[in-house]
Amino acid sequence: MKAVRMLKTQAGFSLIELMIVVAIIGILATVAIPNFTRFQAKARQSSAKSLLAGYFSAQKATYSEFTYFPGNFSGAGFKPEGQLVYRVTAVDNTAAAGSATTNPADIGSVSTSCISTSVTPSATVCGNSYLASWVELASGSGATLTSCTAVATGAIGAAGTFTACAGALIGGAQSDVWSITHLKVVTNTLDGLP
């Protein structure tokens, strides 16, 4: 009989208490989800900086061997691997002394003076895409890189210079675009953070 009385005196949660807990969880989710999305986008930005740093290193290494910046991926030996969140585009630089005659890997000038990591031939920014070991994710394929003027216009780089851009849709309404120059000036030319 004592056991039965104990069961009767135990009480569960009331409906009001459960609704209060659900409301608190909803408020926390409302605050946390946008912050988490922004945190993810900031983490993706580090991949853009990493890609551009790799491109810069490849160009500098080519310069130390052939005394010119080729401006294209092949001539610099730049071959990113894996899945790229950002699309990387660069200005070809055939105005420099040396070019393909001293560097057998240099592809020379291309019709648009511009190359891209896009896996789609005739990409939006560049008319020449070089298929290699990368796979561009959907976020990169929608990116427009118009903020990188030299790349967008397809102007051949001046001797002793190079320009490269990385762009992607990382969660905001507009593309996130980073650029790097031969002076290692890295600029966030278009902020795409949500």
N, C-alpha and C positions, 0 to 999 in steps of 0.2 A: 504493500500500500504506500509505503514511503517513496518508492521509486516512481510510482504514478504521480504523486504530488509534485515531485521534482520536475517531471516532464511538463506538467501544467504550468509551473511557475517560470519556466524558461521562455523568454520572448525573443522573436526574430527582429529583423529590421522592418520599420514601418515604410510605407510607400513614400512618405514625405522625405524620410532620411535617404532612401535610394535616389529620389529625384534630385536632392541637394548634391549628392556625390556625382551624379551624371552631369549636372550643371557646372560643377567645379572642373570636371574633366574636359568639358566642352570649352570652357574659358581658357584652360591651360593649352589645349590644342590650337585654339585661335591665335594665341601668342606664339607658340612654339613652331608651328608649321612654316610660316613665312620666314622666321629666323633660320630654320633648317635649310630651306630652299636657297636663301642668300648665302649661307655657309657653303653649300654644295657648289654654287656658282663661283665663289671665291676660290675654292679648291681647284676648280677647272681652270681658272686663270693661271694657276701655277704651271699647268701643262703648256700653255701658250708661251710663257717666259722660257720654259725649258726647251721647247722646240726652237725658238729664236736663238737661244744661247748655243744650241747645237749647230745651227746654221752659221752663226758668227764664228764659232770655233773651226768649222770646216773651211770657211772662206779664209780665215787667218792662216790655217795650215797650208792651204793652197798658195797663198801669197808668199809664205816663207820658202816654198819650193820653186815656184814659177814666177815670182815677183809681179803678180797681177791678181785681181779679183775676177774670176770668171762670171760671177753673178748667177750662174745656173746650177741646179742641183748636181748634175752629172759631173761638171767640171770641178766642182768643189768636193765631190765625194760625199754629198749629203744624201743619206738614204734612211729616213726614219722607218722604224718597224712597228708593227702592231696596229692598234686601232687609234687613229688620230681624232681627237675631239675637234681640234682646230684645223682649218685649211690654211696651208702655208703657201704664199705666193712670193715670187721674187722677180726682180728686174734683171734681164740678161745684160751682160756687160761685155760687149765685143769691141768697145772703143779703146780698151786697154791694150798696152803693148804686151805681146806674148801670145795671147789667145790660143787657138787650137793647134797652132804650129808647134808650140813647145809643150802643151798639155794634151796628151792623146785622149783624155777623158772628156775634154771640153766639147760640147755639142755645137759650139758656134752660135751665131744669132738664129733666132727662130722667127717665124713670120710676125708674131705679135710682140716680140721682144719681152715676153713674159711667160713664166712657167708656174705651174700649180701642182699641189699634191692631190688635186681632185682625181677621183677614179673614173669620173665621167669625161669622155673625150669632148672637146669644145666646151670647156667649163665657162661659167658666167663671166669671170674676170679675164681668164687667159684662154687663148685659142689652142694652146698646147698643154696637155696634161701628160705626165710621164708615169706610167704604171710601174710600180715597184713593190716593195714589201709592206706597204701600208694599206689599211682599210679605213676609209673615211666614214665616220659615223654620220647619222642623219643631221645632227646638230651642225656639223661643218658644211654640209652640202647646201644649206640654205643661206649661208653667210655671204654678205656682200662686203667687199673690201674697198669701197670707194674712198675711204678716208686716207688710204695710202696712195697719195697722188701719183708718185712715180710709177707704181704698179698699175694703177687704174688707167693711166694714159698710155702705158706700154712704152714709155720712153727708154731708150737704151741708156744704161748708166754711164756716167762719165768715167774716164780712166781713174783708177785708184779709189773708186767708191763702190758701194753696193747698198741696196735697200731690200728689206724683206718684211712681209706682214703676215700675221696670223689672225684669223677671224673665225668666229663661230657664234651660233645662237646658244647661249648658256642658261637661259631661263627668263631673260627679260624680253621686251617687245622688239628690241633692236639688237643688231650684231655687236659682239664684243670684239674690238680690233686692237691689236698691238703691233707696233713696228719697231724695227731695229736698223741702225745704220752702221757703216764701216767704223764709226767712232764709238760704237757700243752704246749709243743713246737709245734707250728703250722707252717707248712712249705708248701710253694707253690712249690712242687717238679717238676711240669711240667706246664709251663705257656701256656695257650691256648687262650690268648687274640688275637683278629684279628689284 
